[in-house]
Amino acid sequence: MANYGQGESSGKIILMGEHAVVYGEPAIAFPFYATKVTAQFETLAEDIIQDELFSAYYVGKLIHAPQALKNIKALVTQLKQDHGIKESISLTIESTIPAERGMGSSAAVAVAITRAFYDYLSLSLTHETLLSYVQISEKIAHGNPSGIDAAATSSHNPIYFVKGQPFEYFTINLDAFLIVADTGIKGQTREAVKDVAHLFEKNSHKTGQKIQQLGQLTQKAKQAIIQNNPENLAQVMNLAQVTLRELTISNHFLDLLIETALNAGALGAKLTGGGRGGCMLALAKTKTEAQAICTALEDAGAVATWIQGLGVHTHV
């Protein structure tokens, strides 16, 4: 057994289908490599009898970690128990994924920890085993997770998914750049989901049509990605944003950033994730254009921006 192990994972972005996915419509998620988590395990000296955690959120004995890190505590305990590890170990976590922004932060941490632990033991790790451990952590963090965060943060390909059906991985082939901007506001997923459900109660026909529209746009987005058609994808993103706004999922600041991106030359732009905060997306044809859009977004108040190449020739 090695005295050291390291693991990594990426963030994730919902490209299309947020909220509609709750009602059985498809959604598309991407691994987002511009943000990542690194986890490291090391064996502690024999006289140290408790595991230790080093992170931006908490430093100290793992056993005394705050309630918000209960999922990490449970995951490390389970990994050690399943592999008969008695030694005390230190876990160091470094992350550039902002928490509570719909970018899969908790799942990414669990992916990185599991990969680091298997590296620490010099054991090979199957994707199925990885996802089963991540699910342990995610159940504690989210109660009833869909599994999409775990799948996307550990994948290399976009995922097309429908509630209750197996995930469908497909190849990305798009000569374009995706910009993600953080509003600095925690996403209001729970409230937004509740409000959409309320709209459904008030007018099921009208709201149902909007949900179906989002599902159809997701299908078109998948085709645009496969066919390397950034203009079509951008058009679909813009149409989805109109519908999301009608469903009260956007807010003033998201609308402002989306308008800013479009005015700065973005092909298309929309919110991502739960809405009413969190992040927004924009699509640009070139990296230079993407950088100009990032500058405009930051000038408009975005607290952080990232760029990810989406095509065979543009991956960064």
N, C-alpha and C positions, 0 to 999 in steps of 0.2 A: 504494500500500500504506500502511495506517495504521501508526503507531508503537506502537499499543496495541490489544489485543484481550482480550475477557473471555468466559468460558463458565461455565455452572452445570450441576449435576446434583443429583438427590436420592438418598437412600439407598433401600434396598429391604427388604422384609419378606416372608418366606414365611408366608402365612396358614394354609395347609393343605397336607398331603401330603408334608412332609419325610420323608426316608428311604424312604417307599413309592415315591417317584418313581424311585428307583434300580432298582426291580423292575417298571417299566413302568406304574405307576399314575399318575393325574393329580395335579398340584399347582397351587396358586394363589399367585402372587406379586403384591405391590403396590409401586408406587413410594411411598416414604415421605418426604413433603415436610418433615417436622419436622426432618430432618437433611439437610445438603447440603454440597456441595463447590463452591468457586469457584476458578477458575484464571485467571490473567492473564499475557499475554505483552507484553513491551516490547522495543523495539530498544535494544541497548546502544551505548555510545559506540564510535566506529570503532577506537579503540586497544585495546579489550577484545576479545581474539581467541577466548575460549571462552564457551560458554553457561553461564548461572548459574541455580541453583535456590534458591529461598527457601521453606522449609516448616518446620513445627514439628518434623519428624523430622530434617531436614538442611538446612544452609545452606552453599553453596559452589559450586565449579565442578561442573557437571553430570557431566563426565567422571570426576570422583573420587567420585561419589555411591556410597553403600554398596550391597552386593549386594541388599539388600531393595528397592532402588529401581531395579533393573535393568530392570523392565518400563517404567517412566517414561522412562528413558534411551533405550530402544529405540524407544518410541513417538515421542518428540520427534525422534530421528534420522531415522526413517522419514518423518515429516511434512515435515521440512525437505528431505530428499532428493527426495521425490516432487514438491515444489513449487519446487525449485531455489532455496531460500533459503540464501544464503551468509553473511548478516549474523549476528553473535552476538546472541542474544536472552536475556532473563531470563524465567524462569517462576516465578510466585508461586502457591503452593497453600495454600488455607485450607479446613479441613474440620471439620465438627462430627459426622461419622460415626465412631463408635469402630471401630478396626481389629479384625479377627478376632472379630467378634460375629455373623457371618452377615447383615450389613446391606449387603453389596455395596460395601464401601469401595474396593477396588482398581478395580472396574469404574466406579464413580462418578467416581473421579479421572481415569480414561482418557476418560470421556465429557466431563467438564469441560475437560480439556486439548484434546481434538479440537475442541470447539465454540469454545474460546478462540482456537485457531490459525486456524480458518476466519474468525472475526471479525477477527482480526489482519490477515488477507489480504483482508478485505471480500469473501469468497466465500460463496455459498450452499452449504449442506451438506445432502445428502439423508440420510434415515435409514439407507439401505443403506450409504452411504460411512462414516457415523459408526460403525455396528456393525462394519464390516470393520476399521477402525482400532482400535476397542476390543478386538476379538478378538486383534490382534497383542499387545497388552499383557497380556490375560488368559491367553493361552497360556504366556507367560513366568511369570506369577504363579501359575497353577494347573495347568499341564500340559495338561489336557484339559477345558476349561470347557464347561458345558452351553449357555452363551450366555444363560441366564436372568438373570444379574446385569446383563449389558450391556443386555438388552431392558428390564428393569424399571427400572433407574436412568435410562433415557433416555425412559421412556414417561409417558403421562398416565392410562393405564387399567390395571386389573388384567389379569393374564395367566394364562390357563389353559393348562397345558402337559403334554404326555406325551412322554417320552423318544423321540427319533427322529422326532417329528412337528412340523409347523409350529406356532408359537405362535399361540394364539387370544386376541385381545384382546376384552374385553367391557366393557360400561358399568357403572360403579359407581353405585348408586342406593340408598343406605342411610342412613337418619336415625339415625346412631349415631356414637360416637367410639371410636377405637382408641387404647389406651394401650400404649406399649412401655416396658419397664423393663430396664435393663442390670444383670446380676448382678455385673459387674466381673471376671468369670472368662472367660478365653478359651474359646470353644467347642471341644469335643473331637470334631469331626466325623469325622475319620479313624478314631479308636478306636471311636466309636459305630457307624459303618458296618460296621467289621470284626466287632464284637460281634453285630450283627444278622445278619450273614452266618453267624456261628458258631451262632446260635440256629436258623437255617435248616437248617444241616447236622445239628444234633441232632434237630430235629423239624420237618421241612419242612411237614407238614400244618397243625399248630397255628400256626406262624409265618406261613405263607402266608395263613391265614385272617385274621390280624391285619393283614397288609399290605393284603389286599383290603378289609377294613373301612375302613382309612384312605382308600383310593381312593374307596369309596362315600360316605364322609363328605365328601370333597372335592367330589364331584358335588353333594351336597346343599347344601354351603356356597355353591357358585356360584348355585344356584337361589335360595337365601335372599337373596343380594346383589341379584340381578336383580329379585326380587319385593319388595324393601325390607322384609325380615322379620328384624330384629335378634335377636329371641328365638330363632328357628330357628337362625340362625347361631351364637348363643351356645351353644345346646344341642349343636350339632355340634362346636364347639370343645371343650366339656367332655368329650364322648365320645372325641374324638381324643386328648385328654390322658391319659385312662385307658389307651388302647391304647399310646400312646408310653411311658407309665410301665412297662407290662407288657413292652415291648420293651427295657427298661433304658436308655432314651434320656434320661430325666429324672434329676435328682439331688435331694438333700435341700434345697438352697437354692432351686432352681426350684420344688419342691413347696411350700416355705414361702411364696414370693412369690405363687404361684397361689392358695393358700389365703387369704393376706392380702387379695388383690384381691377374691376372692369374698365374704369376710367384710365387706369395705368397700363392698359393693354392686354389684360387677361382674356383668354378665349372664352372662359366660362368661370363661374364661381358659385358656391353654395355653402351652407352650414354643414357640419358633420357631427354625427352623434346625437345626444339627447336634446341639444338646442338650448336656447335662452342663456347662452354663455358657452363655455368650452371653446371649440375651435371652428374655423372656417377653412374652406379649400378654394384654390384657384388653379387653373390650368394655363400653362404658357407654352409656346412653340419652341423657344430657345432658352438656354440657361441665362443669357444676358437679359432677356425680357423678364425671366423669373426673378433675377436679382433686382431689377428696377421695380417690380411689383412688390417685393419684400420691403424695399426702402419706403415706398408709398404707404404700405400697411403699417410699418413701424411709426412713420410720421403721423399717421391717423390714430395712433394709440395702441396698436397691437403690442403685447409685452414680449413676444418672441415670434420668430418666423423660421421656417425650415424649407429646404428644397430637396426633392427627390426625383431623379431621372426615372422615367417609366419604361423606356424602350431598350431594345438590345444595344443600341449605340449610345444611350444616354444615361446609363446607370451610374449614379455617383454615390 
